[in-house]
Amino acid sequence: EVHLVESGGDLVQPGGSLRLSCVQSGLTFRRYCTGWFRQAPGKERDWVATIDHRRRSTYADSVKGRFTISKDNDDRTLYLQMNGLKPEDTATYYCATGVCPLTVIPDIVAWGQGTEVTVSS
């Protein structure tokens, strides 16, 4: 069984930065991808970014150039550095792992519990 625990969500002003973390424990699958999704109130859960076992990353167009996904050398901690935050980035952010490319819900085998990010002045 895989366990994912996110942290780092907060209230931040437009233009600000946050770094989210996700610690993975339990079973790991070397060739799985890990990534981030987000869900704004009243909206569907959308893909944000993915990193694969070779540390290649992909991003949704809405965050490209502002967000950076990375992970520790032990592949147990995943990060999402978010810069230039906008009010439309307000959402609950979920860490996930599963089958690459990990861009749609059916790819997911495990979710974290989510961490809230609010971008507001």
C-alpha positions as protocol buffer text, in pm:
chain_id: "A"
residue {
  index: 1
  type: GLU
  ca { x: 0 y: 0 z: 0 }
}
residue {
  index: 2
  type: VAL
  ca { x: 119 y: 351 z: -84 }
}
residue {
  index: 3
  type: HIS
  ca { x: 74 y: 649 z: 147 }
}
residue {
  index: 4
  type: LEU
  ca { x: 109 y: 1007 z: 33 }
}
residue {
  index: 5
  type: VAL
  ca { x: 102 y: 1305 z: 269 }
}
residue {
  index: 6
  type: GLU
  ca { x: 107 y: 1662 z: 139 }
}
residue {
  index: 7
  type: SER
  ca { x: 200 y: 1979 z: 322 }
}
residue {
  index: 8
  type: GLY
  ca { x: 281 y: 2342 z: 249 }
}
residue {
  index: 9
  type: GLY
  ca { x: -55 y: 2485 z: 152 }
}
residue {
  index: 10
  type: ASP
  ca { x: -126 y: 2836 z: 275 }
}
residue {
  index: 11
  type: LEU
  ca { x: -282 y: 3173 z: 205 }
}
residue {
  index: 12
  type: VAL
  ca { x: -60 y: 3382 z: -23 }
}
residue {
  index: 13
  type: GLN
  ca { x: -97 y: 3710 z: -207 }
}
residue {
  index: 14
  type: PRO
  ca { x: -111 y: 3727 z: -587 }
}
residue {
  index: 15
  type: GLY
  ca { x: 240 y: 3715 z: -729 }
}
residue {
  index: 16
  type: GLY
  ca { x: 370 y: 3524 z: -430 }
}
residue {
  index: 17
  type: SER
  ca { x: 531 y: 3183 z: -402 }
}
residue {
  index: 18
  type: LEU
  ca { x: 472 y: 2857 z: -217 }
}
residue {
  index: 19
  type: ARG
  ca { x: 640 y: 2519 z: -210 }
}
residue {
  index: 20
  type: LEU
  ca { x: 427 y: 2211 z: -160 }
}
residue {
  index: 21
  type: SER
  ca { x: 576 y: 1883 z: -38 }
}
residue {
  index: 22
  type: CYS
  ca { x: 453 y: 1526 z: -59 }
}
residue {
  index: 23
  type: VAL
  ca { x: 611 y: 1243 z: 136 }
}
residue {
  index: 24
  type: GLN
  ca { x: 558 y: 893 z: 2 }
}
residue {
  index: 25
  type: SER
  ca { x: 580 y: 584 z: 223 }
}
residue {
  index: 26
  type: GLY
  ca { x: 492 y: 219 z: 187 }
}
residue {
  index: 27
  type: LEU
  ca { x: 526 y: 45 z: -146 }
}
residue {
  index: 28
  type: THR
  ca { x: 695 y: 227 z: -428 }
}
residue {
  index: 29
  type: PHE
  ca { x: 706 y: 131 z: -793 }
}
residue {
  index: 30
  type: ARG
  ca { x: 1021 y: 245 z: -961 }
}
residue {
  index: 31
  type: ARG
  ca { x: 869 y: 309 z: -1302 }
}
residue {
  index: 32
  type: TYR
  ca { x: 562 y: 489 z: -1176 }
}
residue {
  index: 33
  type: CYS
  ca { x: 517 y: 859 z: -1224 }
}
residue {
  index: 34
  type: THR
  ca { x: 433 y: 1100 z: -945 }
}
residue {
  index: 35
  type: GLY
  ca { x: 265 y: 1432 z: -978 }
}
residue {
  index: 36
  type: TRP
  ca { x: 19 y: 1695 z: -870 }
}
residue {
  index: 37
  type: PHE
  ca { x: -345 y: 1756 z: -942 }
}
residue {
  index: 38
  type: ARG
  ca { x: -567 y: 2036 z: -811 }
}
residue {
  index: 39
  type: GLN
  ca { x: -935 y: 2090 z: -753 }
}
residue {
  index: 40
  type: ALA
  ca { x: -1094 y: 2430 z: -718 }
}
residue {
  index: 41
  type: PRO
  ca { x: -1427 y: 2461 z: -534 }
}
residue {
  index: 42
  type: GLY
  ca { x: -1709 y: 2338 z: -753 }
}
residue {
  index: 43
  type: LYS
  ca { x: -1477 y: 2223 z: -1030 }
}
residue {
  index: 44
  type: GLU
  ca { x: -1325 y: 1898 z: -1148 }
}
residue {
  index: 45
  type: ARG
  ca { x: -986 y: 1774 z: -1038 }
}
residue {
  index: 46
  type: ASP
  ca { x: -729 y: 1878 z: -1297 }
}
residue {
  index: 47
  type: TRP
  ca { x: -378 y: 1766 z: -1371 }
}
residue {
  index: 48
  type: VAL
  ca { x: -98 y: 2012 z: -1286 }
}
residue {
  index: 49
  type: ALA
  ca { x: 241 y: 1844 z: -1333 }
}
residue {
  index: 50
  type: THR
  ca { x: 414 y: 1507 z: -1353 }
}
residue {
  index: 51
  type: ILE
  ca { x: 767 y: 1378 z: -1303 }
}
residue {
  index: 52
  type: ASP
  ca { x: 877 y: 1033 z: -1416 }
}
residue {
  index: 53
  type: HIS
  ca { x: 1139 y: 790 z: -1287 }
}
residue {
  index: 54
  type: ARG
  ca { x: 1400 y: 958 z: -1510 }
}
residue {
  index: 55
  type: ARG
  ca { x: 1304 y: 1299 z: -1364 }
}
residue {
  index: 56
  type: ARG
  ca { x: 1153 y: 1422 z: -1686 }
}
residue {
  index: 57
  type: SER
  ca { x: 873 y: 1667 z: -1610 }
}
residue {
  index: 58
  type: THR
  ca { x: 560 y: 1783 z: -1790 }
}
residue {
  index: 59
  type: TYR
  ca { x: 319 y: 2063 z: -1704 }
}
residue {
  index: 60
  type: ALA
  ca { x: -29 y: 2179 z: -1775 }
}
residue {
  index: 61
  type: ASP
  ca { x: -32 y: 2488 z: -1996 }
}
residue {
  index: 62
  type: SER
  ca { x: -192 y: 2692 z: -1717 }
}
residue {
  index: 63
  type: VAL
  ca { x: 114 y: 2654 z: -1492 }
}
residue {
  index: 64
  type: LYS
  ca { x: 399 y: 2616 z: -1740 }
}
residue {
  index: 65
  type: GLY
  ca { x: 679 y: 2861 z: -1667 }
}
residue {
  index: 66
  type: ARG
  ca { x: 550 y: 2933 z: -1316 }
}
residue {
  index: 67
  type: PHE
  ca { x: 550 y: 2594 z: -1140 }
}
residue {
  index: 68
  type: THR
  ca { x: 836 y: 2346 z: -1105 }
}
residue {
  index: 69
  type: ILE
  ca { x: 800 y: 1983 z: -1002 }
}
residue {
  index: 70
  type: SER
  ca { x: 1094 y: 1799 z: -846 }
}
residue {
  index: 71
  type: LYS
  ca { x: 1178 y: 1515 z: -611 }
}
residue {
  index: 72
  type: ASP
  ca { x: 1448 y: 1416 z: -366 }
}
residue {
  index: 73
  type: ASN
  ca { x: 1723 y: 1173 z: -460 }
}
residue {
  index: 74
  type: ASP
  ca { x: 1555 y: 900 z: -260 }
}
residue {
  index: 75
  type: ASP
  ca { x: 1236 y: 948 z: -463 }
}
residue {
  index: 76
  type: ARG
  ca { x: 1037 y: 965 z: -141 }
}
residue {
  index: 77
  type: THR
  ca { x: 962 y: 1337 z: -132 }
}
residue {
  index: 78
  type: LEU
  ca { x: 794 y: 1524 z: -414 }
}
residue {
  index: 79
  type: TYR
  ca { x: 784 y: 1902 z: -441 }
}
residue {
  index: 80
  type: LEU
  ca { x: 588 y: 2163 z: -631 }
}
residue {
  index: 81
  type: GLN
  ca { x: 747 y: 2507 z: -637 }
}
residue {
  index: 82
  type: MET
  ca { x: 482 y: 2759 z: -730 }
}
residue {
  index: 83
  type: ASN
  ca { x: 585 y: 3110 z: -832 }
}
residue {
  index: 84
  type: GLY
  ca { x: 384 y: 3397 z: -971 }
}
residue {
  index: 85
  type: LEU
  ca { x: 68 y: 3268 z: -807 }
}
residue {
  index: 86
  type: LYS
  ca { x: -266 y: 3392 z: -937 }
}
residue {
  index: 87
  type: PRO
  ca { x: -611 y: 3387 z: -779 }
}
residue {
  index: 88
  type: GLU
  ca { x: -710 y: 3118 z: -1029 }
}
residue {
  index: 89
  type: ASP
  ca { x: -446 y: 2889 z: -874 }
}
residue {
  index: 90
  type: THR
  ca { x: -664 y: 2871 z: -562 }
}
residue {
  index: 91
  type: ALA
  ca { x: -746 y: 2503 z: -508 }
}
residue {
  index: 92
  type: THR
  ca { x: -682 y: 2195 z: -302 }
}
residue {
  index: 93
  type: TYR
  ca { x: -362 y: 2038 z: -434 }
}
residue {
  index: 94
  type: TYR
  ca { x: -328 y: 1661 z: -437 }
}
residue {
  index: 95
  type: CYS
  ca { x: -18 y: 1451 z: -471 }
}
residue {
  index: 96
  type: ALA
  ca { x: -63 y: 1133 z: -674 }
}
residue {
  index: 97
  type: THR
  ca { x: 127 y: 834 z: -805 }
}
residue {
  index: 98
  type: GLY
  ca { x: 49 y: 581 z: -1072 }
}
residue {
  index: 99
  type: VAL
  ca { x: 91 y: 489 z: -1434 }
}
residue {
  index: 100
  type: CYS
  ca { x: 274 y: 732 z: -1657 }
}
residue {
  index: 101
  type: PRO
  ca { x: 200 y: 984 z: -1799 }
}
residue {
  index: 102
  type: LEU
  ca { x: -20 y: 1042 z: -1495 }
}
residue {
  index: 103
  type: THR
  ca { x: -228 y: 1315 z: -1656 }
}
residue {
  index: 104
  type: VAL
  ca { x: -577 y: 1170 z: -1614 }
}
residue {
  index: 105
  type: ILE
  ca { x: -765 y: 1028 z: -1317 }
}
residue {
  index: 106
  type: PRO
  ca { x: -761 y: 663 z: -1441 }
}
residue {
  index: 107
  type: ASP
  ca { x: -378 y: 671 z: -1428 }
}
residue {
  index: 108
  type: ILE
  ca { x: -383 y: 719 z: -1050 }
}
residue {
  index: 109
  type: VAL
  ca { x: -325 y: 434 z: -803 }
}
residue {
  index: 110
  type: ALA
  ca { x: -288 y: 645 z: -487 }
}
residue {
  index: 111
  type: TRP
  ca { x: -382 y: 996 z: -373 }
}
residue {
  index: 112
  type: GLY
  ca { x: -276 y: 1214 z: -85 }
}
residue {
  index: 113
  type: GLN
  ca { x: -532 y: 1386 z: 135 }
}
residue {
  index: 114
  type: GLY
  ca { x: -473 y: 1729 z: -22 }
}
residue {
  index: 115
  type: THR
  ca { x: -338 y: 2064 z: 93 }
}
residue {
  index: 116
  type: GLU
  ca { x: -520 y: 2393 z: 43 }
}
residue {
  index: 117
  type: VAL
  ca { x: -372 y: 2685 z: -146 }
}
residue {
  index: 118
  type: THR
  ca { x: -552 y: 3018 z: -143 }
}
residue {
  index: 119
  type: VAL
  ca { x: -426 y: 3309 z: -353 }
}
residue {
  index: 120
  type: SER
  ca { x: -591 y: 3630 z: -245 }
}
residue {
  index: 121
  type: SER
  ca { x: -509 y: 3983 z: -143 }
}
